[in-house]
Amino acid sequence: MHPKPTAIKFLAKINWNINDKHKLTLRHSYTFGENIDISRGQNALRFYNHGVYFPSTTNSTGLELNSIFNTKMANRLLVGYTRVRDDRDPLGNPFSTILINLDGGKTITVGNENSSVANQLDQDIISFDNDFNLYLGRHTLTFGTHNEMYRFYNLFVQNIYGNYAYKTLANFESIGTASEVAPTFYGIGYSFANDDNPSQSKGAAEFTAFQLGLYAQDEFQLTKNLQVTAGLRVDIPIFPDKPESNADFNTAYASQEVSTGTVPESKLLWSPRIGFNWDVFNNKSLQVRGGTGLFTGRVPFVWVSNQFSNNGQLNGAYSVGGSSSSSNPIPPIGPNSVVLKFTADPYGQPLAENLGQKAGRGAINVIDKNFKFPQVLRSNIAIDKTLPFGIVATIEGIFSKTLNNINFTNLNRQADPNFVFSGPDQRPRYTSGSSDPTNRSYVNSARINSSYEEIVKLNNTNDGYAYNFVFQLQRAFKQGFQASAAYTFGESMDLNSGTSSVAYSNWRYVNNVHGLNDLRLSTSNFSTRSRIIGFVSYRKDYLGSHMSSHISLFYSGQSGQPLSYIYDGDLNNDGTSNDLIYVPRSANEINLTAFTKTVDGNSVTVTPQEQWEQLNAFIENDKYLKNRRGEYAHRNAANSIPFQHQFDLRLQQEFNLKTGTVDNKLQITFDIINVGNLINKDWGRQYYASNQQISLIRFVGLYDSDPSANVNYSENKPMFNYNGNGLTNGKPYSTSDLGSRWRAQIGVRYIF
């Protein structure tokens, strides 16, 4: 049993005034935090041993020297070292991961969380920064450098104790019986460096990286009320280490110009920028400001670490089948027709060789030879206007255009060029590796090269943009009152939101229509839409300003998460429930088939007509779906989750203390988070949909005109059920139990 979550923070700082020109500061911070996460949801029941224990320790030391040489020259030097140790472990003892599918996208999961069984990240970071300023009349020049050196140890091997998925609860309950039903999915991962105990694997990615940056800037007071700032920054990521090379793979894929053993080339990333601030009347009553420039983000090194871990030389894996509810039990495997059964021993899981298959080399991750790290072109324009009664109004617009962003392609998967669905849905379907027309499931979905699992290539795309509009009003009152309110509307579009540290997951878990290798521009997972924030506060000083009291009320209103409507099941045969629905105009555009359910202990048949009436009613009551009839739903395009409101209250008491000539402060704070819920249990509700998606319609399988013979699939007609099980009380969202509750905290702070 692991302890309850704990957080410890410590900060120490020493300031030394060397003389009137030089000041030296030494600081050290220590942070320890641990978290336990079982991630249960409305549609996902997870046992305790599927939870995750995540301790994290960070030590950071910095030495800063500030120097003022004379009235025209100043310098800031900062040297730092940061040590981060992140470990992630399952809560329970070693045991296989078992997923059990239920109707309506509901699942039960027992056993270790498959990504936590061998997961450790150590980071050592050395930084060096220097800014030199020259004050030359109307010009303030800055010349600087920012440099970081990283050393990584990243252990990540999934499924080392086995990973199973079952189509139904009854199939799972058959384990150990004479009529045991095979799972729909089985996966095993291991390290070639240490097969006996993969959780202590030496199969970790270890490498060094540098990010070096130089910049120069000129703040030019062009006139007394117009300042122009121009600058240029250049960054260069450097990877002195290279992954182990896989000669067999490199030869097989030479024509596609990809290779293991390679890392991104060191390329200069230029970031020119220019901005201005125009005080129109030279009295701050009306200011116009704006700018444009290229921006390069911090390098996401975890995406590069995939090339070190997944090269077919360090770690291996074998998998067969699909884990969605529409996947069928795995048929006998290999030339000896081995029936796959559950194995309870976490250290004795069947390998590919035990099933008569070629040893799995696992996933291969490669990178485009011309890959560039993310960059955007961003421009903004804003107006600050002082209105009557001391109110300051701000209007601002920000637009960002993607220049380089990430995208992923699987070189070992392709759509079946000969398969066409009957009916209005004409999406592609992935190739089946079986010549048997009765077996078109992902169980035998063909890999182009059977020697490898997935071959995921990290590419660039310039598709994508984002914009934000901001309107704000604020005012400070003489009597200690202060108030502010702002409205923001934003939208962000991308091909792939890059939500995972695993290349295969970034490729696999993107809701789509046209296939994962042919993504279309859609709403980003991080699109914010409408947001309102505001606060009012009051401060009262008394006892000769030796004490003061503050009271503040904060408000935050936010549009619900962007939402996708998908099928429960694997319509396009890529092994994942990620298929956006086609919204039918009438019952003639969806092939519903009868199913039975239990009501008050009685078996009831739900006819296709009854299902259509329920589905049609839901579509009519959903503003987004109603307007998409006859078309595909788009990723993250639905606004079906309600707007959310939250108020937070803070009380602060401050004591001003004087020790000799030094002023100290003691602050005591009391916060009530989501205070509205304290007043009324129905206020402050927070809503969500797991993974920002709803499994609305269940894909049953392809039409069989002769079920008894089970041979005629020639019509390629997809069959569906609608039972509303993907909804929560008829709604496409759930209420966050913890997020909807009020919480309180007390804080004490001493400033000296």
BAKOLKOL-541279 format. One record per residue (C-alpha): y negated, x negated, z negated; residue in one letter; residue number from 1. Coordinates in steps of 0.001 Angstrom, whole numbers, plus 500000, padded with zeros to 6 digits. Layout:
<recs>
     c2     c1     c3 residuo num
      Y      X      Z       A NUM
...
</recs>
This chain:
<recs>
     c2     c1     c3 residuo num
 500000 500000 500000       M   1
 496624 498584 500991       H   2
 493565 498858 498721       P   3
 490818 501361 499241       K   4
 488152 500320 501778       P   5
 485767 497761 500304       T   6
 482481 496223 501419       A   7
 480858 493127 499898       I   8
 477581 491603 501099       K   9
 475827 488514 499795       F  10
 472641 486785 500982       L  11
 471080 483594 499639       A  12
 467935 481909 500934       K  13
 465961 478817 499965       I  14
 462414 478254 501233       N  15
 460839 474800 501079       W  16
 457173 474312 501887       N  17
 457417 470682 502924       I  18
 453665 470521 503429       N  19
 450927 472690 504882       D  20
 452333 472219 508403       K  21
 456097 472413 507976       H  22
 458305 475021 506276       K  23
 462079 474789 506003       L  24
 464391 477737 505290       T  25
 468104 477569 504533       L  26
 470014 480823 504381       R  27
 473617 481885 504039       H  28
 475095 485356 504287       S  29
 478594 486519 503448       Y  30
 480003 489858 504507       T  31
 483452 491198 503765       F  32
 484513 494633 504862       G  33
 487779 496426 505192       E  34
 488528 499750 506777       N  35
 491533 502036 506904       I  36
 491720 504332 509897       D  37
 494428 506866 510663       I  38
 492350 508730 513289       S  39
 493866 512151 512909       R  40
 492394 514965 514955       G  41
 492652 518673 515633       Q  42
 495307 518047 518287       N  43
 496754 514779 516979       A  44
 498923 514578 513857       L  45
 499448 510938 512897       R  46
 501591 509763 510005       F  47
 500286 507261 507454       Y  48
 502305 504391 508919       N  49
 500429 504858 512219       H  50
 497183 503969 510481       G  51
 495310 500697 510832       V  52
 494141 498283 508137       Y  53
 491185 496225 509389       F  54
 489697 493494 507149       P  55
 486780 491451 508489       S  56
 485065 488416 506959       T  57
 481851 486839 508267       T  58
 480088 483735 506964       N  59
 476790 482801 508585       S  60
 474596 479790 507797       T  61
 471212 479053 509350       G  62
 468623 476301 509023       L  63
 465114 477111 510303       E  64
 462146 474765 510601       L  65
 458713 476224 511374       N  66
 455995 473743 512274       S  67
 452295 474104 513056       I  68
 451149 470777 514455       F  69
 447541 471787 515092       N  70
 445532 474756 516304       T  71
 447125 474543 519744       K  72
 450777 473694 519107       M  73
 453564 475262 517044       A  74
 457344 475071 517051       N  75
 460313 477015 515661       R  76
 463738 475355 515443       L  77
 466864 477242 514358       L  78
 470391 475854 514027       V  79
 473212 478147 512937       G  80
 476934 478403 512363       Y  81
 478854 481672 512135       T  82
 482517 482042 511210       R  83
 484179 485420 511842       V  84
 487745 486299 510897       R  85
 488999 489713 512030       D  86
 492551 490815 511351       D  87
 494100 494124 512290       R  88
 497426 495276 510895       D  89
 499486 498464 510744       P  90
 499550 500247 507408       L  91
 503306 500696 507253       G  92
 506258 498347 507443       N  93
 507355 497188 510918       P  94
 508575 500169 512937       F  95
 508490 501385 516527       S  96
 505651 503565 517799       T  97
 506856 507099 518574       I  98
 504724 509687 520391       L  99
 505958 513290 520520       I 100
 504276 515643 522985       N 101
 503712 519283 522069       L 102
 502240 522134 524094       D 103
 498545 522128 524937       G 104
 497999 518390 524730       G 105
 498927 518265 521034       K 106
 500846 515239 519788       T 107
 502648 513845 516753       I 108
 502709 510082 516269       T 109
 504803 508095 513797       V 110
 505381 504376 513428       G 111
 503051 501420 513782       N 112
 499940 501709 515947       E 113
 501059 499770 519017       N 114
 497854 497733 519439       S 115
 497761 496591 515790       S 116
 501154 494933 515450       V 117
 499922 491515 516641       A 118
 496139 491557 516646       N 119
 493894 488822 515287       Q 120
 490533 487434 516380       L 121
 488955 484254 514994       D 122
 485503 483220 516185       Q 123
 483484 480103 515433       D 124
 479953 480103 516844       I 125
 477408 477286 516787       I 126
 473882 478174 517908       S 127
 470779 476137 518711       F 128
 467390 477744 519373       D 129
 463965 476244 519861       N 130
 460612 477841 520750       D 131
 457556 475697 521452       F 132
 454193 477484 521700       N 133
 450982 476232 523269       L 134
 447739 478104 522592       Y 135
 445352 477309 525456       L 136
 442421 479663 525324       G 137
 443396 482840 527142       R 138
 446940 481551 527681       H 139
 449758 481479 525148       T 140
 452637 479510 526632       L 141
 456170 479604 525250       T 142
 458936 477220 526264       F 143
 462306 477855 524706       G 144
 466028 477495 524754       T 145
 468846 479586 523305       H 146
 472339 478086 523279       N 147
 475630 479213 521794       E 148
 479023 477510 521660       M 149
 482053 479684 520959       Y 150
 485578 478863 519919       R 151
 488047 481772 520112       F 152
 491549 482424 518849       Y 153
 492586 485852 520134       N 154
 496102 487108 519426       L 155
 496871 490436 521074       F 156
 500403 491536 521969       V 157
 501110 495264 522170       Q 158
 504402 497091 521543       N 159
 506249 494204 519859       I 160
 508313 496699 517816       Y 161
 508885 499048 520763       G 162
 506959 502090 521943       N 163
 508613 505433 522737       Y 164
 507304 508778 523997       A 165
 509227 512073 523986       Y 166
 508608 515143 526089       K 167
 509267 517660 523299       T 168
 509941 517817 519573       L 169
 513485 518982 520351       A 170
 514084 515871 522449       N 171
 512914 513689 519573       F 172
 515156 515543 517117       E 173
 518150 514748 519332       S 174
 517949 511042 518381       I 175
 521260 509874 516926       G 176
 523236 512878 518162       T 177
 525879 512953 520857       A 178
 523428 514740 523144       S 179
 520486 512357 522565       E 180
 517772 512847 525185       V 181
 516077 509756 526572       A 182
 512362 509210 525996       P 183
 509889 509714 528821       T 184
 508398 506274 528168       F 185
 509576 503011 526685       Y 186
 507617 499771 526357       G 187
 508238 496417 524701       I 188
 505958 493392 524414       G 189
 506760 489850 523358       Y 190
 505522 486297 523446       S 191
 507326 483589 525349       F 192
 505995 481144 522761       A 193
 507711 482783 519791       N 194
 510182 485531 520621       D 195
 511839 485561 517190       D 196
 508812 486884 515347       N 197
 506122 488121 517732       P 198
 503821 489225 514905       S 199
 503434 485525 514056       Q 200
 503192 484671 517737       S 201
 501731 481464 519034       K 202
 501010 483408 522204       G 203
 497302 483722 521489       A 204
 494413 483024 523808       A 205
 492576 479922 522594       E 206
 489533 478745 524486       F 207
 485983 477471 524243       T 208
 482918 478903 525959       A 209
 479211 478149 526140       F 210
 476230 480332 526938       Q 211
 473149 478245 527623       L 212
 469683 479668 528174       G 213
 466236 478335 529057       L 214
 463040 480358 529287       Y 215
 459298 480063 529756       A 216
 456591 482676 529236       Q 217
 452834 482981 529666       D 218
 450807 485597 527785       E 219
 447569 485658 529773       F 220
 444520 487534 528483       Q 221
 443238 488283 531977       L 222
 440231 490227 530679       T 223
 439170 491298 527218       K 224
 441217 494488 527556       N 225
 444042 493467 529921       L 226
 446928 491219 528957       Q 227
 449569 490146 531471       V 228
 452850 488578 530384       T 229
 455068 486772 532883       A 230
 458259 484927 532162       G 231
 461417 483465 533595       L 232
 464761 483081 531876       R 233
 467924 481507 533203       V 234
 471343 481775 531553       D 235
 474521 479984 532471       I 236
 477951 480790 530981       P 237
 480340 477819 530978       I 238
 484118 477901 530439       F 239
 485443 474362 529980       P 240
 488992 475613 529282       D 241
 491225 477294 531844       K 242
 494229 479600 531400       P 243
 497721 478344 532114       E 244
 498456 478711 535822       S 245
 501326 480842 537147       N 246
 502404 479119 540362       A 247
 504749 481901 541529       D 248
 502053 484536 541189       F 249
 499396 482376 542794       N 250
 501599 481857 545843       T 251
 502500 485550 546135       A 252
 498869 486695 545931       Y 253
 497096 483869 547731       A 254
 496136 486244 550559       S 255
 494146 488385 548080       Q 256
 492169 485354 546929       E 257
 493099 485750 543270       V 258
 494744 483248 541012       S 259
 495767 482767 537418       T 260
 494487 479594 535868       G 261
 490906 480390 536868       T 262
 487834 481565 534992       V 263
 484422 482744 536225       P 264
 482418 480048 537936       E 265
 479362 478760 536117       S 266
 476537 480474 537969       K 267
 472858 480585 537129       L 268
 471762 484070 536065       L 269
 468036 484334 536779       W 270
 465918 486838 534848       S 271
 462268 486953 535973       P 272
 460032 489451 534160       R 273
 456426 490594 534215       I 274
 454563 493066 532032       G 275
 451071 494208 531162       F 276
 449095 495968 528443       N 277
 445790 497556 529476       W 278
 443481 498799 526728       D 279
 441472 501037 529059       V 280
 438353 501504 526909       F 281
 438885 498409 524777       N 282
 439112 500494 521595       N 283
 442869 501326 521438       K 284
 442142 504980 522270       S 285
 443990 504786 525588       L 286
 446515 502111 526456       Q 287
 448674 501775 529538       V 288
 451585 499368 529402       R 289
 454625 498597 531469       G 290
 456716 495979 533152       G 291
 459713 495158 535271       T 292
 462364 492480 535235       G 293
 465974 491417 535405       L 294
 467987 491431 532184       F 295
 471246 489615 531485       T 296
 473310 490749 528530       G 297
 475443 488688 526197       R 298
 478656 487631 527938       V 299
 481611 489945 526995       P 300
 484042 487109 526333       F 301
 486924 489439 525467       V 302
 487207 490408 529132       W 303
 487626 486731 529982       V 304
 490203 486252 527208       S 305
 492474 488684 529065       N 306
 492964 485985 531728       Q 307
 494263 483601 529039       F 308
 496639 486091 527377       S 309
 497994 487908 530423       N 310
 499016 485350 533005       N 311
 502792 485850 533019       G 312
 503253 482565 531184       Q 313
 502189 483267 527617       L 314
 503214 486867 526904       N 315
 505591 489267 528589       G 316
 506239 492993 528633       A 317
 508544 495597 530087       Y 318
 507898 499310 530411       S 319
 509415 502260 532166       V 320
 508345 505892 532435       G 321
 505234 507833 531554       G 322
 503924 509142 528241       S 323
 502232 512351 529406       S 324
 503665 515780 528613       S 325
 504634 516316 532263       S 326
 506716 513121 532409       S 327
 510475 513634 532470       N 328
 513097 511807 530384       P 329
 513941 508393 531781       I 330
 517068 508592 533973       P 331
 519871 506008 533638       P 332
 518464 502563 534372       I 333
 519677 499736 536595       G 334
 522897 499103 538503       P 335
 524974 499888 535413       N 336
 523174 503203 534764       S 337
 522220 502272 531218       V 338
 521065 505277 529202       V 339
 517998 504354 527163       L 340
 518313 505443 523543       K 341
 516108 504951 520511       F 342
 516696 501733 518556       T 343
 515579 501818 514924       A 344
 515579 498045 514309       D 345
 511998 496891 515061       P 346
 513264 493356 515730       Y 347
 516154 494446 517948       G 348
 514401 496505 520615       Q 349
 516004 496512 524081       P 350
 514539 494056 526557       L 351
 514560 494393 530332       A 352
 517694 492247 530559       E 353
 519553 494628 528206       N 354
 518810 497435 530651       L 355
 519999 495545 533715       G 356
 516457 494813 534849       Q 357
 514579 491637 535707       K 358
 512862 490041 532717       A 359
 509381 491485 532364       G 360
 506540 489050 532949       R 361
 504083 491584 531607       G 362
 500648 492414 532884       A 363
 498705 489919 534957       I 364
 494928 489808 534600       N 365
 492878 488039 537248       V 366
 489201 487813 538036       I 367
 487273 487976 541276       D 368
 486272 484511 542433       K 369
 482669 485708 542864       N 370
 482485 487617 539573       F 371
 479050 487810 537938       K 372
 478283 488906 534420       F 373
 476398 492203 533897       P 374
 472754 492345 534955       Q 375
 470291 495211 535384       V 376
 466863 495614 536948       L 377
 464751 497534 534413       R 378
 461232 498917 534740       S 379
 459082 500935 532372       N 380
 455645 502533 532264       I 381
 454017 504049 529179       A 382
 450736 505590 528036       I 383
 449530 505624 524421       D 384
 446664 508078 523822       K 385
 444760 508782 520629       T 386
 444214 512539 520325       L 387
 441962 514512 517962       P 388
 442819 514459 514245       F 389
 444177 510891 514516       G 390
 447327 511839 516396       I 391
 448743 509166 518700       V 392
 450731 510459 521682       A 393
 453092 508307 523730       T 394
 454707 509083 527061       I 395
 457152 506546 528466       E 396
 459596 506337 531328       G 397
 462337 503709 531684       I 398
 464558 503205 534720       F 399
 467458 500765 535017       S 400
 469405 499935 538175       K 401
 472764 498203 537959       T 402
 472886 494899 539809       L 403
 476194 493631 538451       N 404
 478574 495624 536297       N 405
 482293 495585 535676       I 406
 484980 497432 537602       N 407
 488755 497096 537571       F 408
 491344 497333 540347       T 409
 495133 497391 539999       N 410
 496631 495254 542767       L 411
 500144 496495 541981       N 412
 499531 500221 542550       R 413
 498749 502233 545633       Q 414
 498533 505903 546566       A 415
 501346 507396 548653       D 416
 499912 507668 552201       P 417
 502552 510260 553159       N 418
 502042 512654 550247       F 419
 499729 515650 550576       V 420
 499494 518443 548001       F 421
 499728 521945 549357       S 422
 496719 524091 548502       G 423
 493031 523278 547979       P 424
 493614 520212 545784       D 425
 493902 517268 548172       Q 426
 493747 514347 545738       R 427
 495983 511306 546361       P 428
 499228 510842 544455       R 429
 500708 507502 543510       Y 430
 503778 506243 545336       T 431
 507237 507006 543969       S 432
 509766 504214 543936       G 433
 512681 506612 544252       S 434
 514237 507708 547527       S 435
 515548 510780 545715       D 436
 513120 513633 546496       P 437
 514021 515314 543195       T 438
 512649 512398 541186       N 439
 508983 511926 541900       R 440
 507885 511163 538379       S 441
 506169 508016 537196       Y 442
 509538 506969 535771       V 443
 510171 505402 539161       N 444
 506598 505100 540341       S 445
 506578 502098 542616       A 446
 504889 498844 541850       R 447
 504039 496967 544995       I 448
 505579 493838 543478       N 449
 508448 494712 541130       S 450
 508345 491249 539539       S 451
 505238 492232 537589       Y 452
 503981 495145 535531       E 453
 500290 495816 536172       E 454
 498067 493340 538030       I 455
 494513 494160 537003       V 456
 491600 492458 538718       K 457
 488149 492271 537141       L 458
 485523 492922 539826       N 459
 481829 493626 540127       N 460
 480041 496758 541252       T 461
 476356 497484 541781       N 462
 476863 501245 541527       D 463
 475110 502728 538534       G 464
 471745 503546 537034       Y 465
 470118 504966 533925       A 466
 466797 506579 533098       Y 467
 465052 507706 529933       N 468
 461895 509722 529290       F 469
 460208 509634 525888       V 470
 457442 511803 524422       F 471
 456246 510989 520913       Q 472
 453565 512204 518492       L 473
 452730 510324 515297       Q 474
 450023 510303 512667       R 475
 449254 508508 509425       A 476
 447174 510474 506876       F 477
 444802 508982 504338       K 478
 446390 510859 501465       Q 479
 449732 508994 501815       G 480
 451320 511370 504294       F 481
 452874 510160 507521       Q 482
 454652 512074 510257       A 483
 456254 511408 513621       S 484
 458262 513381 516176       A 485
 459799 512255 519455       A 486
 461841 513780 522249       Y 487
 463997 511643 524534       T 488
 465970 512650 527584       F 489
 468295 510131 529159       G 490
 471098 509952 531651       E 491
 473373 507071 532556       S 492
 475732 506841 535542       M 493
 478518 504315 536129       D 494
 481919 503773 537696       L 495
 483605 502440 534581       N 496
 482110 502505 531076       S 497
 484205 499527 529929       G 498
 485140 501088 526591       T 499
 488179 498881 525906       S 500
 488793 495200 525300       S 501
 492034 495467 527314       V 502
 491781 495164 531099       A 503
 494663 497579 531775       Y 504
 493155 500193 529456       S 505
 489777 499861 531172       N 506
 491509 500559 534497       W 507
 493841 503268 533204       R 508
 491693 505476 530996       Y 509
 489007 506639 533416       V 510
 489136 510343 534224       N 511
 489142 510641 538002       N 512
 490097 512578 541127       V 513
 490450 510059 543935       H 514
 492573 507492 542114       G 515
 491835 504684 539714       L 516
 491299 502195 542529       N 517
 488714 504476 544144       D 518
 486353 505560 541372       L 519
 483190 507506 542143       R 520
 479824 507345 540398       L 521
 479908 509652 537366       S 522
 478218 510258 534042       T 523
 478728 507359 531649       S 524
 480495 507750 528308       N 525
 477234 506549 526747       F 526
 474885 509022 528408       S 527
 472636 510460 525686       T 528
 470962 513483 527351       R 529
 468553 515178 524909       S 530
 467631 513769 521537       R 531
 464936 514767 519046       I 532
 463988 512596 516087       I 533
 461286 513118 513505       G 534
 460247 512369 509969       F 535
 457663 513280 507365       V 536
 456973 511095 504355       S 537
 454668 510955 501358       Y 538
 453798 507942 499197       R 539
 451978 508049 495868       K 540
 450722 504916 494088       D 541
 449867 505093 490388       Y 542
 449452 503028 487210       L 543
 447106 500714 489014       G 544
 449497 500389 491926       S 545
 452169 498993 489595       H 546
 454440 501875 490571       M 547
 454847 504057 493623       S 548
 457035 506975 494615       S 549
 458144 507871 498139       H 550
 459825 510930 499550       I 551
 460945 511083 503183       S 552
 462720 513687 505268       L 553
 464336 512596 508542       F 554
 465595 514835 511336       Y 555
 467907 513986 514217       S 556
 468966 516438 516912       G 557
 471366 515371 519629       Q 558
 473060 516885 522657       S 559
 476822 517083 522322       G 560
 479033 514407 523834       Q 561
 479428 514482 527612       P 562
 482778 516141 528284       L 563
 485523 515995 530927       S 564
 488006 518761 531739       Y 565
 491391 517286 532668       I 566
 494988 518389 533171       Y 567
 497523 518131 530380       D 568
 500087 516058 532260       G 569
 500146 513543 535055       D 570
 499239 515299 538296       L 571
 498588 512177 540376       N 572
 501583 510214 539033       N 573
 499674 507198 537710       D 574
 501278 507447 534261       G 575
 498290 508829 532350       T 576
 496756 512224 531656       S 577
 493444 511322 533275       N 578
 493243 513808 536161       D 579
 490088 515913 536421       L 580
 490836 519550 537176       I 581
 490211 521481 540351       Y 582
 488293 524621 539313       V 583
 489950 527577 541075       P 584
 487852 530284 542684       R 585
 490647 532843 542370       S 586
 494258 533200 541286       A 587
 495282 532246 544824       N 588
 494030 528690 544274       E 589
 496234 527832 541299       I 590
 500024 528124 541085       N 591
 500660 529482 537610       L 592
 504224 529900 536402       T 593
 505515 532046 533531       A 594
 506334 530504 530165       F 595
 507543 531772 526807       T 596
 505972 531369 523400       K 597
 506863 532483 519903       T 598
 504716 535192 518286       V 599
 505632 536392 514779       D 600
 509142 535054 515272       G 601
 509614 536813 518600       N 602
 509891 535182 522034       S 603
 507169 536454 524364       V 604
 506856 535748 528085       T 605
 503347 535074 529375       V 606
 503087 536062 533030       T 607
 501022 534218 535666       P 608
 498632 537196 535813       Q 609
 498025 537099 532053       E 610
 497419 533360 532218       Q 611
 494931 533758 535067       W 612
 492979 536420 533190       E 613
 492608 534095 530183       Q 614
 491751 531042 532299       L 615
 489293 532984 534439       N 616
 487551 534322 531332       A 617
 487168 530801 529948       F 618
 485728 529513 533241       I 619
 483269 532413 533406       E 620
 482061 531677 529872       N 621
 481616 527951 530508       D 622
 478335 527317 532323       K 623
 479518 524083 533905       Y 624
 482924 525278 535126       L 625
 481499 528552 536403       K 626
 479245 526616 538776       N 627
 482044 524279 539920       R 628
 484448 526879 541315       R 629
 486133 525600 544457       G 630
 485326 521984 543517       E 631
 486619 519247 541251       Y 632
 485186 518825 537765       A 633
 483285 515559 537372       H 634
 483806 512954 534661       R 635
 481622 513560 531580       N 636
 479592 516209 533420       A 637
 480210 519245 531185       A 638
 477648 520171 528504       N 639
 480083 522324 526567       S 640
 479679 520750 523117       I 641
 476800 522324 521112       P 642
 473542 520611 520201       F 643
 473817 519024 516744       Q 644
 471230 518940 513935       H 645
 471042 516720 510870       Q 646
 468463 516252 508100       F 647
 468503 513261 505730       D 648
 466467 513013 502510       L 649
 465366 509784 500815       R 650
 463734 509365 497389       L 651
 462425 505900 496542       Q 652
 460908 504567 493347       Q 653
 459181 501187 493544       E 654
 458068 498944 490666       F 655
 455621 496126 491403       N 656
 456328 493254 489027       L 657
 454435 490014 488662       K 658
 456005 486779 487496       T 659
 453295 484205 487126       G 660
 451505 484215 490449       T 661
 454471 485671 492357       V 662
 454634 489372 493235       D 663
 458122 490883 492960       N 664
 459362 494378 493726       K 665
 462190 496466 492349       L 666
 463216 499381 494576       Q 667
 465593 502171 493595       I 668
 466618 504593 496339       T 669
 468574 507818 496415       F 670
 469696 509163 499798       D 671
 471255 512506 500640       I 672
 472717 512256 504134       I 673
 473037 515564 505988       N 674
 471163 517332 503215       V 675
 471206 520600 505163       G 676
 474923 520893 504499       N 677
 474204 520675 500771       L 678
 471995 523755 501093       I 679
 474216 525749 503454       N 680
 477841 524894 504307       K 681
 477302 526020 507914       D 682
 474378 523654 508493       W 683
 474668 520078 509712       G 684
 477872 520658 511637       R 685
 478943 517750 513877       Q 686
 481174 518433 516877       Y 687
 483367 516264 519054       Y 688
 486188 516215 521578       A 689
 488800 513476 521269       S 690
 488146 510817 523909       N 691
 485406 513110 525275       Q 692
 487978 515181 527171       Q 693
 489765 518534 526989       I 694
 493254 519092 528400       S 695
 492534 522557 529753       L 696
 495417 523314 532138       I 697
 499015 522074 531805       R 698
 500643 520487 534844       F 699
 504305 521554 534768       V 700
 505605 519717 537834       G 701
 506106 520108 541544       L 702
 507418 523418 542863       Y 703
 511173 523757 543256       D 704
 512126 526739 545410       S 705
 515734 526418 544266       D 706
 515760 525435 540589       P 707
 519554 525619 540339       S 708
 520013 523083 543119       A 709
 516955 521083 542091       N 710
 516625 519563 545541       V 711
 513757 521203 547418       N 712
 510404 519610 546695       Y 713
 509235 519657 550292       S 714
 506351 522063 549642       E 715
 504549 519571 547331       N 716
 503141 522517 545420       K 717
 501861 521685 541902       P 718
 502745 524249 539219       M 719
 500648 524942 536117       F 720
 500501 526800 532801       N 721
 497432 527977 530924       Y 722
 498005 528674 527236       N 723
 494694 527656 525663       G 724
 496412 525145 523388       N 725
 494024 522408 524465       G 726
 491181 524363 522842       L 727
 490253 524754 519180       T 728
 489858 528419 518301       N 729
 489027 529015 521946       G 730
 486324 526299 521982       K 731
 486392 522999 523919       P 732
 485486 520980 520835       Y 733
 486390 520435 517193       S 734
 484286 520144 514047       T 735
 484148 516708 512453       S 736
 485346 517228 508897       D 737
 483746 514103 507432       L 738
 480669 514029 509663       G 739
 479825 517639 508792       S 740
 479712 517023 505038       R 741
 476718 515976 502950       W 742
 476936 512575 501298       R 743
 474814 510745 498728       A 744
 474207 507098 497949       Q 745
 472183 505085 495437       I 746
 470637 501714 496220       G 747
 468956 498999 494180       V 748
 466937 496207 495796       R 749
 465015 493361 494202       Y 750
 462499 491539 496406       I 751
 461156 488174 495282       F 752
</recs>
